[in-house]
Amino acid sequence: MRRVLPASVSAALAALLAVTAAGLPACSTQQRRSAELSLANTLIPPEQEKQLGLQVKQELEQKQKVRYVEDASVNAYVKGITDKILAFAKKDRPDVEWTVKVIDDPKTVNAFATPGGYLYVYSGLLLAADDTAEVAGVLGHESGHVVARHSARQMVNQLGVQTVAQMALGKEPGKLSQLAASLAGNGAILAYGRADESEADEYGARYASLAGYDPHGIATFFEKLEKSEGKQPGWAAYLSTHPATPDRIAQVNKYIADEKLGGTGGTSGTQIAAVKARLKTLPAPPTQPAQPDQPQQAQEPAGPGGTGAQ
């Protein structure tokens, strides 16, 4: 029997298909973002995102045995940054209750966010950053994935409207657990496409600027990634989902210039130097937490169900 989608879902899907078919260079990016977000909002309610994020957290802690940094000074440093960054993220997504954790793994340079506002940063990333502005840019980028609902949008694009609609109606009870296990294992619910990463870069620069940090921090961190590619094994996890290409660095710098983003804070290196010194005094984790297997960077979809070259 043919299944009929609810009218709201059909309308949102029709809007996305119309934008895809239009192919208007001047405004297609923003139109596509709006259409994808509308469809995700229709199919995947915030409560389901929160449930998924909680299940991922449980997977990380119970199955992967991830250990968190418990040092008060390190956590206070990260909280000081995220309190400022997330103040602006909350304006864009007031429905999200944020949880921030520092994963105790000095050998891994990585950070990721999961649906529902769970934000994770590895101690290895704090050790690798040159200043607080770089950390702020990265955390702003990751929070941008949540604000823009990239996981929900990718679920719709890659799993299909019908499957996600059934999940929303509670008719696929096992699918949510499967997605949680995938997210915990991959560090990303689904590999983000180039457009999603670009949008998150913009969020990272904008939130950092609004919080008073130098918005170029995310670009200088990417430059460090580019120089370290193939030379620093610990950087592989972040590079696998955040390729630091010259085009990407140029694009975020152009966005900063075009939007006239200000902010000069977090560039002295004094604060993070103290945090690095503190991290180096902490006892090594008894066993290194299992580093999630990172997915390959997703190809840019040509439309619902389609793919395009990077």
Secondary structure, DSSP 8 states (H G I E B T S, - for coil): ------HHHHHHHHHHHHHHHH--TTTHHHHHHHHHHHHHHHHS-HHHHHHHHHHHHHHHHHTS---B---HHHHHHHHHHHHHHHHHHHHH-TT---EEEEE--TT---EEEETTTEEEEEHHHHHH-SSHHHHHHHHHHHHHHHHTTHHHHHHHHHH-HHHHHHHHTT--HHHHHHHHHHHHHHSSSS---HHHHHHHHHHHHHHHHHTTB-TTHHHHHHHHHHHHTTT-GGGHHHHHHS---HHHHHHHHHHHHHTT----BT-S-HHHHHHHHHHHHS---SS--------------SSTT-----
